[in-house]
Amino acid sequence: MAAKKACHSFSKTFIEEVQKWGCMKQTGVSLRYMMEFGSKPTDRNLLISAQFLHKELPIRIARRAIELETLPYGLSHKPAVLKVRDWYLDSFRDLRSFPEIKDVNDEREFTQMIKAIKVRHNNVVPMMALGVQQLKKGMDPKIVYEDLDEIHQFLDRFYMSRIGIRMLIGQHVELHNPNPPPHCVGYIHTKMSPVEVAQNASEDARSICLREYGSAPEINIYGDPNFTFPYVPTHLHLMVFELVKNSLRAVQERFMDSDKVAPPIRIIVAEGIEDVTIKVSDEGGGIPRSGLPKIFTYLYSTARNPLDEYSDLGTTDAVTMAGYGYGLPISRLYARYFGGDLQMISMEGYGTDAYLHLSRLGDSQEPLP
């Protein structure tokens, strides 16, 4: 069995320890707590944070490592998935072999170590996508992908957990920044302007569209640029970028050979009491109703994976308009991570509206799959 072969470097006692930690209870943290705790990054607070992560991260990582062993349809044995599993087991080992954190020096060393773990896992998403591609290659094309629901649910849990792990590590590491930007507590911006983030993300998406097609529709943004609320700008940027990129692509493809001017994409930012909602509206022709459930699955993309079997792993930084089909489901997980959501409403023959809801309250606990 392929799994056995890759296991050579992990002893039986080590695997038992992974099992033991995978059964322990995870502890969720809210955006508000991260913000309040991190607003005073004293040595004592950093020590408490490191001690928490020293116990919490192995639990979360062990859970994922165990799940990676037991995937349906033989997905666990695909080379790309075995590689991801080894990254998780290596990180578990690094955390468990790190001694108790007693003072500032221990804490600094621990921070360097978890920073390295975060880097080790940088390519997990495309690597898992490659695993799914390897699975689909060998599968009967007649299998209905709805039957692969189990794999879809696993990937939702897996990526949601990854967002949480990366948030916790990134937050802790960033609290060491001696000169944080104004109003920033780690990854969290306490006075983030959603309109400003939407502007930046739109410009980024539009420049990719220009590069790929030679032209790009206009983007109009409506909302109060002075309105701010606490959130993680990198998360919001990623989500808006993805939605705008999809809209640009749809409009561009629809109007490419037309003598009509491509209609603009409209972004509306609304502030409610509970939610901040960002609507991205396009006239790109919409999606048939039967196709709507498919846009949130990980198994449909027609686009090429940047880590495709033949491509060089070193060139994975290039972003393409098509991506590798994970943009929407992963954006929805980012929205849900802090208690929000992402919904798509489409009018076939006209266009699509994406509603991105962000919770303003910051009180919801992390979802812990």
Summary of the structure (lengths in Angstrom):
residues: 369
radius of gyration: 21.6
end to end distance: 28.3
largest distance: 69.3
contacts: 1141
relative contact order: 0.12
helix: 55%
strand: 12%
